[in-house]
Structures are given as C-alpha cells and as structure tokens.
Amino acid sequence: MDKKKPKKVFVQGAIPPEKIATSVANHQSKTNIGAHSIFLGQIRADEVEGKTVTAIDYTAYEEMAENVFHEIREATFTKFDITCAHVYHSLGKVNVGELCLFVFTSSAHRKIAIEATNFLVEEIKAKVPVFGKEIFEDETHQWKVNK
C-alpha cells in the first residue's frame, strides 16, 4: 500500500448539492471509468420519545477521524479495483433534509463501484469517531446512536 497523504474529509455544515455535481463533472475526462456509485446520507426527521429531530450537530476528534477515514479509503483501494474514492462528512449543525455524508467511487464497471461504496459506508459507520448530537424542535438534545 502506498503512503498517500490523507485527504480532507470534513466539510463545515451541510454538504452542498453542487459539490456532488462538481465531483461528477471532474471525472468526465477520465475515460477509463465506466461507472460511478454515490451514497448520500441525509438528515431524517426521526421521532424519538415523542420529539422530532430538527438537526444533527456533528463533532469529531478531527485528526484521529481523518486518519481512520484514510485507512478505510486505502483498504477500499486494496480490496476493490476502483479508480477513485472520495468521502466528505459534515461537521457542525446539519438541518433535516440536508446532506451530511457523501461517498463517491469510480471504476471501470458498476458492480465494483457499488460494492466499494457500500463497503466504505459500512466501514465509516462502524469505525470513524464522529459523533452526532440530535437536536429536537424544543432545543433539547441527545447523542445519536448509529444503526
């Protein structure tokens, strides 16, 4: 495995939809790519004990989290024959309906891109030290449990 410098993963606030369009557009010149797979995580208005979530406030031990993101990304390149892998995760407050996670892989073939994206998402949810505080409409909060 080559020693690549970890890529910046965190975005302050919601991930703008324009970032997704730009990412796709930036890959049009790469003619060895036959497929892209994209996962977008969006904040849901979950109901918890009669209260509705209005936002999630994400925090992280950034340097540690960036290193874990990097390890997962490198493991994905080792496990799958992909051309590109990009991951962006929100920090700070993200409102219901906004995007908090953007995972984007590219490969010559769709099956590999889809499997790589699924692998990345599951590894991120299981291993990255990012914490979400669910904020309710009455301004109370609780720490989110990943499911």
C-alpha positions in Angstrom: 0.0 0.0 0.0 1.4 3.4 -0.9 1.7 6.1 1.7 -0.7 8.7 0.3 -1.4 11.8 2.3 -4.8 11.7 3.9 -7.4 13.7 2.0 -9.5 16.3 3.8 -12.9 14.7 4.6 -14.7 17.2 6.8 -16.9 19.9 5.5 -18.3 22.6 7.8 -22.1 22.3 7.9 -24.2 20.6 5.2 -22.6 19.2 2.1 -23.9 21.4 -0.8 -25.5 19.5 -3.7 -23.2 21.5 -6.0 -20.2 19.6 -4.6 -21.7 16.3 -5.9 -22.3 17.8 -9.4 -18.8 19.2 -9.4 -17.3 15.8 -8.3 -19.0 14.0 -11.2 -18.1 16.7 -13.7 -14.4 16.5 -12.6 -14.3 12.8 -13.6 -15.6 13.2 -17.2 -12.1 13.4 -18.6 -11.1 10.0 -17.1 -12.1 7.8 -19.9 -11.1 4.5 -18.2 -14.1 5.0 -15.8 -17.3 3.2 -16.8 -19.3 3.6 -13.6 -19.7 5.9 -10.6 -21.5 4.9 -7.4 -22.7 7.6 -5.0 -24.1 7.3 -1.5 -25.7 10.4 0.1 -26.5 10.5 3.8 -29.4 12.9 4.6 -30.7 14.0 8.0 -34.0 12.5 8.8 -36.8 14.0 11.0 -36.8 11.0 13.3 -39.2 10.9 16.2 -37.7 9.9 19.5 -39.9 9.7 22.6 -42.5 12.0 21.1 -40.0 14.7 19.9 -38.9 15.3 16.3 -35.3 15.7 15.3 -34.7 19.1 13.5 -30.9 18.8 13.1 -27.8 16.9 14.0 -24.7 18.7 15.3 -21.6 16.6 14.3 -18.3 16.7 16.3 -15.2 14.6 15.9 -11.6 14.2 17.0 -10.7 15.5 13.6 -7.1 14.3 13.3 -8.0 10.8 14.6 -11.1 10.7 12.4 -9.2 11.8 9.3 -6.6 9.0 9.9 -9.4 6.4 10.2 -11.1 7.8 7.0 -7.7 7.5 5.3 -7.2 3.9 6.5 -10.7 2.9 5.3 -10.1 4.6 1.9 -6.8 2.8 1.4 -8.3 -0.5 2.4 -11.0 0.1 -0.2 -8.4 0.6 -2.9 -6.7 -2.7 -1.8 -10.0 -4.7 -1.7 -11.6 -3.3 -4.9 -10.4 -2.4 -8.4 -11.6 1.2 -8.2 -10.2 4.3 -9.9 -11.3 6.9 -7.4 -12.8 7.2 -4.0 -14.0 10.4 -2.3 -15.6 10.8 1.1 -17.0 14.0 2.6 -18.6 14.2 6.1 -20.2 17.2 7.8 -19.1 18.8 11.0 -21.3 21.2 12.9 -25.0 21.6 12.5 -26.8 20.0 9.6 -30.6 20.5 9.4 -33.2 17.9 8.5 -33.3 17.3 4.7 -29.6 18.4 4.2 -26.7 16.1 3.3 -24.2 15.0 5.9 -22.3 12.2 4.1 -21.1 12.0 0.5 -19.3 8.8 -0.7 -18.3 8.6 -4.3 -16.4 5.8 -6.1 -15.5 5.2 -9.7 -14.5 2.0 -11.5 -14.4 0.5 -15.0 -17.5 -1.5 -14.0 -20.7 -0.7 -12.0 -20.7 -3.8 -9.7 -17.2 -2.9 -8.3 -18.1 0.7 -7.8 -21.4 -0.2 -6.0 -19.7 -2.8 -3.8 -16.8 -0.4 -2.9 -19.3 2.4 -2.0 -21.3 0.0 0.2 -18.0 -1.2 1.9 -16.9 2.4 2.5 -20.2 3.5 4.0 -20.4 0.5 6.4 -16.8 0.9 7.5 -17.3 4.6 8.1 -20.4 4.0 10.2 -18.6 1.3 12.2 -15.2 2.8 12.8 -14.9 6.6 12.4 -15.1 8.6 15.6 -17.7 11.1 14.5 -20.4 11.9 17.0 -23.9 13.3 16.3 -26.0 15.2 18.7 -29.6 15.1 17.7 -31.3 18.4 18.3 -35.1 18.4 18.8 -37.7 21.0 18.0 -37.8 22.1 21.6 -34.0 22.7 21.5 -33.3 19.7 23.8 -30.8 17.1 22.5 -29.4 13.6 22.8 -26.4 11.8 21.4 -27.2 9.8 18.3 -26.7 6.0 18.2 -25.6 4.7 14.8 -27.9 2.0 13.4 
